[in-house]
Amino acid sequence: MKDIIEKISSILLEEDVQNLDEGDFVGSEEFELEEIYSDVFVRIRNMDEFYNPNAPYKASLLLESFLLETMVLFKKNPENIVVESGEFYVKATSFTPDGFVLLNVFEDVVQINSMIEVYNEALEMNHYPKMDIGIGVASFFKEELFEHEHDHEHEHDESCELDHDHEDDDFDYGIDLFNTASVLSEYAGSDEIEPILINEMANDLLLESDEEFFGEHLSKIEINDEFVAFQGNIVSEE
């Protein structure tokens, strides 16, 4: 507990910073931020190779270490509103009103993609199975969440319990009902697709922040003749 006590002490010894009111922000009355949110979904597809009677114990420890480090990385990013995890994934949702905020989030994606290489090198050196991982990134408008169409039969179906008045919803952040990032992570890193796969809106936002870099490192791809996405394999230079 000594390191925890030291961390608490360092926080308490920091100088107080005066909180800013909404009116203190430059141009706060001149524009309203768009309700754009982004999901990052990190999926491990070969969990059965790490959890079976013949699986090497240290291999499963390395996999768990990777998932933990990914979750910690997400939780440290102040842009992330929600971080969740399951047996085979870690997911983060952030408020990304413009490309520069999404760029901050995408830095975590690059860091995670770099960690995958390091962990897989260690697994391979010890003759353990490598992690089969895909990373999906998707941006979406909050106001589009409930624009899905319902059959007209619901209009006269008294048994239909769908409540179309969403003013009293429990959440105050965007939720992608189509789970786009999760779907993208299923394809990312499989077959001949690069390990990072993002949707068109996320690509447009990143081009806002650095058109030259992302124009060079992300390429357009058609997934199963159904939808367009952008792929890349960007790693940290450090």
ZAROMAR-389568 format. One record per atom (N, C-alpha, C): residue in one letter; x, y, z. Coordinates in steps of 0.1 Angstrom, whole numbers, padded with zeros to 4 digits, always signed. Atoms other than C-alpha are relative to their C-alpha. Layout:
AXYZ;...
//
This chain:
M+0008-0012+0000;M+0000+0000+0000;M+0009+0013+0000;K-0008-0012+0000;K+0030+0023+0002;K-0001+0008-0012;D+0001-0008+0012;D+0028+0033-0034;D-0013+0007-0002;I+0013-0007+0001;I-0009+0041-0031;I+0000+0012+0009;I-0001-0011-0010;I-0002+0063+0000;I+0008+0011-0007;E-0008-0010+0006;E+0025+0081-0020;E-0007+0007-0011;K+0008-0006+0010;K+0001+0087-0049;K-0010+0010+0006;I+0010-0009-0006;I-0025+0101-0026;I+0007+0013+0006;S-0008-0012-0006;S+0001+0124-0009;S+0003+0009-0011;S-0004-0009+0011;S+0013+0137-0043;S-0012+0008-0005;I+0012-0008+0005;I-0022+0146-0053;I-0004+0011+0010;L+0004-0009-0010;L-0030+0163-0020;L+0010+0012+0001;L-0010-0010-0001;L+0003+0183-0022;L+0000+0009-0013;E+0001-0009+0012;E-0006+0197-0057;E-0007+0013+0003;E+0007-0013-0002;E-0017+0233-0060;E-0014-0001-0005;D+0014+0000+0004;D-0054+0238-0062;D-0002+0008-0013;V+0003-0007+0012;V-0067+0248-0096;V-0014+0005+0000;Q+0014-0005+0000;Q-0097+0271-0098;Q-0008-0005-0011;N+0009+0005+0010;N-0126+0256-0116;N-0005+0011-0009;L+0005-0010+0009;L-0137+0275-0147;L-0015-0002-0002;D+0014+0000+0004;D-0173+0284-0153;D-0002-0001-0015;E+0002+0003+0014;E-0189+0276-0186;E+0003+0013-0008;G-0002-0012+0007;G-0187+0313-0195;G+0014+0004-0002;D-0014-0003+0000;D-0150+0313-0190;D+0007-0005-0013;F-0005+0005+0012;F-0144+0293-0221;F-0001+0009-0012;V+0000-0009+0011;V-0135+0313-0252;V-0010-0005-0011;G+0010+0003+0010;G-0164+0314-0276;G-0011-0010+0004;S+0009+0010-0005;S-0186+0293-0254;S-0014+0003-0004;E+0014-0004+0004;E-0217+0313-0265;E-0001+0000-0015;E+0000-0002+0015;E-0207+0313-0302;E-0003-0013-0007;F+0003+0013+0007;F-0211+0276-0310;F-0004-0011+0010;E+0004+0011-0008;E-0225+0244-0298;E+0007-0013-0005;L-0007+0012+0005;L-0204+0212-0299;L-0009-0011-0005;E+0009+0011+0006;E-0218+0184-0321;E+0000-0012+0009;E+0002+0012-0008;E-0231+0154-0303;E+0006-0013-0007;I-0007+0011+0006;I-0205+0130-0318;I+0007-0008+0010;Y-0007+0009-0009;Y-0193+0100-0299;Y+0008-0011-0007;S-0008+0010+0006;S-0168+0073-0306;S+0002-0012+0009;D-0003+0013-0007;D-0163+0036-0296;D+0013-0006-0005;V-0011+0008+0003;V-0131+0017-0295;V-0002-0014+0006;F+0002+0014-0005;F-0135-0021-0293;F+0012-0008-0004;V-0012+0009+0002;V-0105-0044-0288;V-0005-0014+0003;R+0006+0013-0001;R-0115-0080-0294;R+0011-0011-0002;I-0009+0012+0002;I-0095-0113-0289;I-0008-0011-0005;R+0008+0010+0006;R-0108-0139-0312;R+0004-0015+0003;N-0004+0014-0002;N-0089-0170-0301;N+0002-0003+0015;M-0001+0003-0014;M-0096-0172-0264;M+0001-0014+0004;D-0001+0014-0003;D-0100-0209-0266;D+0014-0006+0000;E-0014+0005+0000;E-0063-0213-0273;E+0007+0003+0013;F-0006-0004-0013;F-0055-0197-0239;F-0008-0006+0012;Y+0007+0006-0011;Y-0082-0213-0218;Y-0006-0013-0004;N+0004+0014+0001;N-0084-0250-0222;N+0010-0009+0008;P-0008+0008-0009;P-0069-0280-0203;P+0015-0001-0004;N-0014+0001+0004;N-0037-0280-0224;N+0006+0014-0002;A-0006-0013+0003;A-0032-0242-0226;A+0011+0003+0010;P-0011-0004-0009;P+0001-0229-0211;P-0005+0011+0010;Y+0005-0009-0010;Y-0006-0211-0178;Y+0006+0014-0002;K-0006-0013+0001;K+0019-0183-0185;K-0006+0008-0012;A+0007-0006+0012;A+0002-0177-0219;A-0012+0008+0004;S+0013-0006-0005;S-0031-0170-0202;S+0003+0012+0009;L-0004-0011-0009;L-0013-0147-0177;L+0004+0012-0009;L-0003-0010+0009;L+0001-0127-0206;L-0012+0006-0007;L+0013-0005+0006;L-0033-0124-0223;L-0007+0009+0010;E+0007-0008-0010;E-0048-0112-0190;E+0007+0013+0003;S-0008-0012-0002;S-0020-0087-0186;S-0003+0010-0011;F+0003-0009+0012;F-0027-0073-0221;F-0014+0007+0002;L+0013-0005-0002;L-0064-0069-0213;L+0000+0010+0011;L+0000-0009-0011;L-0057-0052-0180;L+0007+0013-0004;E-0007-0012+0004;E-0031-0028-0195;E-0009+0008-0010;T+0009-0007+0010;T-0057-0019-0223;T-0010+0007+0008;M+0010-0006-0008;M-0083-0012-0197;M+0005+0012+0008;V-0006-0011-0008;V-0060+0009-0176;V+0003+0012-0009;L-0002-0011+0010;L-0050+0029-0207;L-0013+0008-0003;F+0013-0007+0002;F-0086+0036-0215;F-0005+0008+0011;K+0004-0007-0012;K-0094+0046-0180;K+0008+0013+0003;K-0009-0012-0002;K-0065+0071-0179;K-0004+0011-0009;N+0003-0010+0010;N-0078+0089-0209;N-0013+0008+0004;P+0012-0008-0005;P-0101+0118-0197;P-0011+0001-0010;E+0011-0001+0010;E-0120+0117-0230;E-0010-0011+0001;N+0009+0012+0000;N-0135+0083-0223;N-0010+0002+0011;I+0011-0001-0010;I-0169+0084-0206;I-0003-0013+0006;V+0003+0013-0005;V-0174+0047-0202;V+0011-0010-0005;V-0009+0011+0003;V-0149+0018-0201;V-0006-0013+0005;E+0006+0013-0005;E-0162-0017-0200;E+0008-0012-0006;S-0008+0012+0004;S-0147-0052-0204;S-0008-0013+0002;G+0006+0013-0002;G-0157-0088-0208;G+0011-0010-0002;E-0009+0010+0001;E-0140-0121-0212;E+0010+0001-0012;F-0008-0001+0012;F-0127-0114-0247;F+0002+0014-0006;Y-0001-0014+0006;Y-0128-0076-0251;Y+0001+0010+0010;V+0001-0012-0008;V-0123-0042-0237;V-0005+0011-0010;K+0007-0010+0009;K-0144-0012-0250;K+0000+0013+0008;A+0001-0013-0006;A-0143+0025-0244;A-0009+0009-0009;T+0008-0009+0007;T-0168+0052-0254;T+0004+0014+0004;S-0004-0014-0003;S-0158+0089-0257;S-0008+0010-0007;F+0007-0011+0007;F-0173+0122-0266;F+0011+0007-0009;T-0010-0005+0010;T-0155+0133-0298;T-0006+0010-0009;P+0007-0010+0009;P-0170+0165-0312;P+0007+0004-0012;D-0008-0004+0012;D-0141+0171-0336;D+0011-0010-0001;G-0011+0009+0003;G-0111+0154-0351;G+0011+0000+0009;F-0012-0001-0009;F-0086+0167-0326;F-0003-0008+0013;V+0003+0009-0012;V-0104+0150-0297;V+0001-0014-0004;L-0001+0014+0004;L-0107+0118-0317;L+0014-0004-0002;L-0014+0002+0001;L-0070+0121-0324;L+0006-0005+0013;N-0004+0003-0013;N-0064+0120-0287;N-0004-0015+0004;V+0005+0014-0003;V-0085+0088-0284;V+0008-0010-0009;F-0007+0009+0010;F-0068+0073-0315;F+0014-0003+0005;E-0014+0002-0006;E-0034+0077-0297;E+0000-0013+0008;D+0001+0013-0007;D-0046+0049-0274;D-0001-0012-0009;V+0001+0011+0010;V-0055+0028-0304;V+0014-0004-0005;V-0014+0002+0005;V-0019+0032-0317;V+0008-0007+0011;Q-0008+0006-0011;Q-0005+0024-0282;Q-0004-0015+0002;I+0005+0014-0002;I-0027-0008-0279;I+0005-0008-0012;N-0005+0008+0011;N-0017-0019-0314;N+0015-0003+0001;S-0014+0002-0003;S+0019-0015-0304;S+0002-0010+0011;M-0001+0010-0011;M+0014-0035-0272;M-0003-0014-0005;I+0003+0013+0005;I-0001-0063-0292;I+0012-0006-0006;E-0012+0006+0006;E+0031-0067-0311;E+0010-0004+0010;V-0009+0003-0011;V+0052-0067-0279;V-0004-0013+0007;Y+0005+0012-0007;Y+0030-0093-0262;Y+0001-0012-0009;N-0001+0011+0009;N+0028-0115-0293;N+0014-0005-0003;E-0014+0004+0002;E+0066-0114-0297;E+0004-0009+0012;A-0003+0008-0012;A+0069-0127-0261;A-0007-0013+0000;L+0007+0013+0001;L+0043-0154-0267;L+0007-0009-0010;E-0007+0008+0011;E+0060-0165-0299;E+0014-0005+0004;M-0013+0004-0005;M+0094-0166-0283;M+0000-0012+0009;N+0002+0011-0009;N+0081-0190-0257;N-0009-0011-0005;H+0007+0010+0007;H+0063-0211-0283;H-0015-0002+0006;Y+0014-0001-0004;Y+0029-0200-0270;Y-0009+0004-0011;P+0008-0006+0011;P-0001-0192-0292;P+0000+0015+0001;K+0001-0015+0001;K-0002-0156-0304;K-0015+0004+0002;M+0013-0006-0001;M-0032-0134-0296;M-0005+0004-0014;D+0007-0004+0013;D-0056-0130-0326;D-0009+0012+0004;I+0007-0012-0005;I-0068-0094-0320;I-0004+0009-0012;G+0004-0010+0010;G-0088-0069-0340;G-0005+0012+0008;I+0004-0013-0006;I-0094-0032-0331;I-0010+0007-0009;G+0010-0007+0008;G-0126-0015-0343;G-0002+0014+0006;V+0003-0014-0004;V-0132+0023-0341;V-0011+0005-0008;A+0012-0005+0007;A-0165+0039-0349;A-0005+0013+0006;S+0006-0012-0005;S-0178+0074-0346;S-0015+0001-0004;F+0015+0000+0003;F-0216+0082-0346;F-0006+0012+0007;F+0008-0011-0005;F-0241+0110-0340;F-0009-0005+0011;K+0009+0004-0011;K-0260+0107-0307;K-0015+0001-0005;E+0014-0002+0004;E-0292+0121-0323;E-0005-0010-0011;E+0004+0010+0009;E-0292+0094-0349;E-0004-0014+0006;L+0001+0012-0007;L-0295+0067-0323;L-0015-0006-0001;F+0014+0004-0001;F-0333+0066-0323;F-0008+0003-0013;E+0007-0003+0013;E-0340+0073-0360;E-0002-0013-0008;H+0003+0012+0006;H-0344+0036-0367;H-0014-0001-0003;E+0014+0001+0004;E-0376+0027-0385;E-0006-0012+0006;H+0008+0011-0005;H-0403+0005-0371;H-0011-0003-0010;D+0011+0004+0009;D-0429-0014-0391;D-0013+0008+0004;H+0012-0008-0003;H-0462+0005-0394;H-0010-0008+0008;E+0010+0008-0007;E-0480-0024-0378;E+0001+0004+0015;H-0001-0004-0014;H-0466-0011-0344;H-0009+0011+0003;E+0009-0012-0002;E-0488+0020-0348;E-0013-0004+0006;H+0013+0004-0005;H-0519+0000-0341;H+0001-0013+0008;D-0002+0012-0009;D-0504-0028-0320;D+0000+0004+0014;E+0000-0005-0013;E-0515-0022-0285;E+0010-0008+0009;S-0009+0007-0008;S-0492-0049-0272;S+0015+0004-0002;C-0013-0005+0002;C-0462-0030-0285;C+0004+0009+0011;E-0004-0008-0012;E-0443-0017-0255;E+0012+0009-0003;L-0011-0009+0004;L-0417+0004-0274;L-0004+0014+0004;D+0003-0014-0004;D-0415+0038-0258;D+0008+0009-0008;H-0007-0009+0009;H-0406+0064-0284;H+0003+0014+0006;D-0003-0013-0007;D-0403+0093-0259;D+0013-0003+0008;H-0013+0003-0006;H-0366+0092-0250;H+0006+0012+0008;E-0005-0011-0008;E-0364+0124-0230;E+0005-0004+0013;D-0003+0004-0014;D-0362+0105-0198;D+0010-0012+0000;D-0009+0011+0000;D-0335+0080-0208;D+0010+0001+0011;D-0009+0000-0011;D-0311+0070-0181;D+0014+0005-0003;F-0014-0004+0004;F-0279+0077-0201;F+0000+0014-0006;D-0002-0013+0005;D-0265+0110-0211;D+0012+0000-0010;Y-0010+0001+0009;Y-0240+0098-0236;Y-0004-0008-0012;G+0004+0008+0012;G-0241+0083-0271;G+0002-0014+0001;I-0001+0015+0001;I-0248+0046-0276;I-0002-0004-0014;D+0002+0005+0014;D-0243+0030-0310;D-0008-0013+0001;L+0009+0012+0000;L-0272+0006-0313;L+0004-0011-0010;F-0005+0009+0011;F-0255-0010-0343;F+0013-0007+0004;N-0013+0005-0004;N-0223-0018-0323;N+0010-0001-0011;T-0009-0001+0012;T-0203-0007-0353;T+0014-0004+0004;A-0014+0002-0004;A-0169-0008-0335;A+0002-0015+0003;S-0001+0015-0002;S-0176-0044-0323;S+0000-0008-0013;V+0001+0007+0013;V-0186-0055-0358;V+0014+0001-0007;L-0013-0002+0007;L-0154-0039-0372;L+0011-0008+0006;S-0011+0007-0007;S-0132-0056-0346;S-0001-0015-0004;E+0001+0014+0005;E-0145-0090-0359;E+0008-0002-0013;Y-0007+0001+0013;Y-0130-0083-0393;Y+0015+0005+0001;A-0014-0005+0000;A-0099-0063-0383;A+0010-0010+0004;G-0011+0009-0003;G-0067-0083-0383;G-0003-0014-0005;S+0003+0014+0005;S-0084-0113-0400;S+0002+0000-0015;D-0003+0001+0014;D-0077-0126-0435;D+0012+0009-0004;E-0011-0009+0004;E-0057-0099-0452;E-0003+0015+0004;I+0004-0014-0004;I-0073-0069-0434;I+0010+0004+0011;E-0009-0005-0010;E-0051-0047-0412;E-0006+0000+0014;P+0005+0001-0014;P-0055-0048-0374;P-0009+0011+0005;I+0009-0011-0004;I-0072-0014-0371;I-0009+0003-0011;L+0011-0002+0009;L-0105-0009-0388;L-0009+0011+0005;I+0008-0011-0004;I-0125+0023-0386;I-0011+0003-0010;N+0011-0003+0009;N-0158+0035-0400;N+0003+0014-0007;E-0002-0012+0009;E-0162+0064-0425;E+0000+0013+0008;M+0001-0012-0008;M-0172+0090-0399;M+0013+0002+0008;A-0012-0001-0007;A-0142+0083-0378;A+0012+0004-0009;N-0011-0004+0009;N-0119+0085-0408;N-0001+0015-0004;D+0002-0014+0003;D-0134+0119-0418;D+0005+0009+0011;L-0004-0008-0011;L-0128+0132-0383;L+0015+0000+0001;L-0015+0001-0001;L-0092+0120-0382;L+0007+0008-0012;L-0005-0008+0011;L-0086+0136-0416;L+0000+0015+0003;E+0001-0014-0005;E-0097+0169-0400;E+0012+0004+0008;S-0011-0003-0009;S-0069+0167-0375;S+0013-0001-0007;D-0013+0001+0007;D-0041+0155-0399;D-0003-0007-0013;E+0003+0006+0013;E-0051+0150-0435;E+0011-0008-0007;E-0012+0007+0006;E-0016+0141-0447;E+0003-0013+0006;F-0003+0012-0007;F-0009+0115-0421;F-0010-0011-0002;F+0011+0010+0001;F-0042+0097-0421;F-0003-0004-0014;G+0002+0003+0014;G-0046+0100-0458;G+0010-0010-0005;E-0011+0010+0004;E-0013+0080-0461;E-0001-0013+0007;H+0000+0012-0008;H-0018+0055-0433;H-0013-0008+0001;L+0013+0007-0001;L-0055+0046-0436;L-0005-0002-0015;S+0005+0002+0014;S-0068+0030-0468;S-0014-0006+0000;K+0014+0004+0002;K-0104+0024-0480;K-0001-0015-0003;I+0002+0015+0003;I-0117-0012-0480;I-0015-0003+0001;E+0014+0004+0000;E-0150-0028-0487;E-0001-0013+0007;I+0001+0012-0008;I-0161-0054-0461;I-0012-0008-0005;N+0010+0009+0004;N-0180-0083-0475;N-0011+0006-0010;D+0009-0007+0009;D-0195-0061-0502;D-0012+0006+0006;E+0011-0006-0008;E-0217-0046-0475;E+0002+0014+0004;F-0002-0014-0005;F-0201-0015-0461;F+0015+0003-0002;V-0014-0005+0002;V-0170+0007-0465;V+0006+0003+0014;A-0007-0004-0012;A-0144+0011-0438;A+0014+0004-0004;F-0013-0004+0003;F-0108+0022-0435;F+0010-0007+0009;Q-0009+0009-0008;Q-0079+0000-0424;Q+0014+0006+0001;G-0014-0004-0003;G-0044+0006-0410;G+0007-0008+0010;N-0008+0007-0010;N-0016-0008-0390;N+0011+0009+0005;I-0008-0011-0005;I-0002+0022-0372;I+0005-0004+0014;V-0006+0004-0013;V+0022+0015-0343;V+0009+0012+0005;S-0008-0011-0006;S+0041+0038-0319;S+0015-0001-0004;E-0014+0000+0004;E+0077+0048-0329;E+0009-0001+0012;E-0008+0001-0012;E+0088+0047-0293;E+0003-0014+0004;
//
